Amino acid sequence: MNNQNSGHAIGHLMGRQVDHRQQQLFSAAFLLLLASVLTVASTASLAGAISPYEFDNTVDEARFQSLSRELRCTVCQNQSLADSDAPLAQDLRRELYEMIMDGRADMEIRQFMVDRYGEFVLYRPPIASHTLVLWAGPFIMLLIAIAIGLNTIKRRRQALE
């Protein structure tokens, strides 16, 4: 449907004839309304994800933000504590805040979370014998892909000669 026909369709829906200028104003108003609704909806969802906590200093606040991005929500699994709005994530953020306010070190907080939820809670699992495949796997796959690529190139060159 072209712009002129859509203007007539809008006009017929409204029970009157709509000229091109009125159609543009209507379209702009609709887009502005849509943008406003989307902005309010996204702001509301972000406000629910992390409730504000009061910190004594900016260092503790930065630690809270950093740790909440490093730790995985065990319910959502593909979201950090900072991104999740699950009730468990809210509880874990509150617990994280309390541990920071109690003066616990980052390593102590991470270890507490690992002891309680397992290494899955860490977005960056430690390099250990049981995680070696996880860390080395991508490099091994890259080497295999390079070897296959070089072998394919070599065979094609030999076939052309």
N, C-alpha and C positions, 0 to 999 in steps of 0.2 A: 504494500500500500504506500503510495507516495505521500509527501507532506501535505499537498493540497487536498487529497482525498481524506487523509487522517483529520485535517482541520474540519472538513465537512462532517466527518463521522462524530467528532467531538461536539460540533455545533448541533447536530441532530440529536445527540444524547442529551444535550442541555436544553433542547427545545427551541434553539435559535441559531441563526447563521453566525459563524465565527470567522473573522478575517485572519489573515496571516499573523499580524502583530499580536492579536489576542491569543492566538495559538502559541506563539513563542513565549508570551508572559505566563500562560498556563503551564507550559512545559518547564520553564525555569522555576516556577513556584513549586511544582511537583518534585523536581530534582532537589530543590532546597529542603523541602519537607522530608524527603527520603534520606538525604544526607544527615539531617538533624536527628531523625529517628535512629539511624545507624550509629551515630556518634554517641547518643545517650545510651543505647543498648551496649555498645562496647565499653563505655566508661563504667556502666553498672557492673558488667562482668569482671572488669579489672578490679573494681573496688571490692568485690567479694572475694577475690583470690588472695589478697594479702591485706589483713586488717592492720591498721597502723599501731605501732608500739612506740612507747616513749623510751628513748635511750639517754643515758647520761652524757654520751659524747658521740662524735661522728665515727670514731674507730669501731665502737661496738655495733653501731648501725651498719657500717660497711661489712663487718664480720657476719652479721645476721643475714644481710642480703647475699653475700658470697656463699655462706653455708646453705642457705635455703635454695640456691641455684645448683649447688653441688649434690644435694641429697634428693633421691628419687622418691616420689609418692608411691608407696607400696600398693595403693589401691588403683591408681591411674596407670602406673607402670611406665608410661612414656612421657610423663610430666614431672618436672621438679616440684619440690615443696612450694617454691615461689609461684609456679604457674597453676597449681592445682587448687580447686575450691572444694575438694572432697572433705568431709568432716574429719577424717583421720589426718589429712594434711594440715587442717586448721589446728588440731590438737598437737601435732608435731611442731608446727611453727611456734605455738605457745610454749611448748616444752623447750624448744631451741632458744627462745627468748629468755626463759627463766634460767637456763644453764649459762647463757652469756652474762646475764645480770648477776649470777652467782660467782662469776669470775673464772669459769672453766675455760681451759685452752681448747683451741679448735680440734687438735688431735684427740683430746679427751672426749669431746662431743661426738666426733666421727666414730670413735671406738664404742661409745655408748650405743649409737644407732646401729652399728654393725653387730654388736653383741645382742641387741634386741631384735633386729630384723634381718640380719645376714648381710653378706657383701652385696647383695642385689640392690640395697638401698644407696649404694655409691654409684654415681655416674662414671667415675673413673676408678675401676677396681685396681687393687695393688698388683704389681708384677710378682707373681709367685708361681710355684710349680703347677698348681691346679688352674691358673689363669694364663699359662704360657701360650696355649693354642689361641686364646682370645687375642692376645697381643701380637703373636707371631703370624697368625692366620692370614691377615691381609697382605703381609710381605711375602709369604710363601705363595699365595695366589698370584701376586704380581709377578714373581719370578717364573712361575709356571706359564703364565700368559705370555711373558717375553720369550721364553723358550719355545713355546708353540708358534708364536709369530715369526721368530727367526728361522725355525725349521720350515715353516710354510714358505717363507721368502726364498730360502735356499733351494727347496724342491722346485719352485716355479722357475727360478733362474736356470736350474739344471735342465728342466723340461724345455726351455726356450733355446738352449744351445744345441 
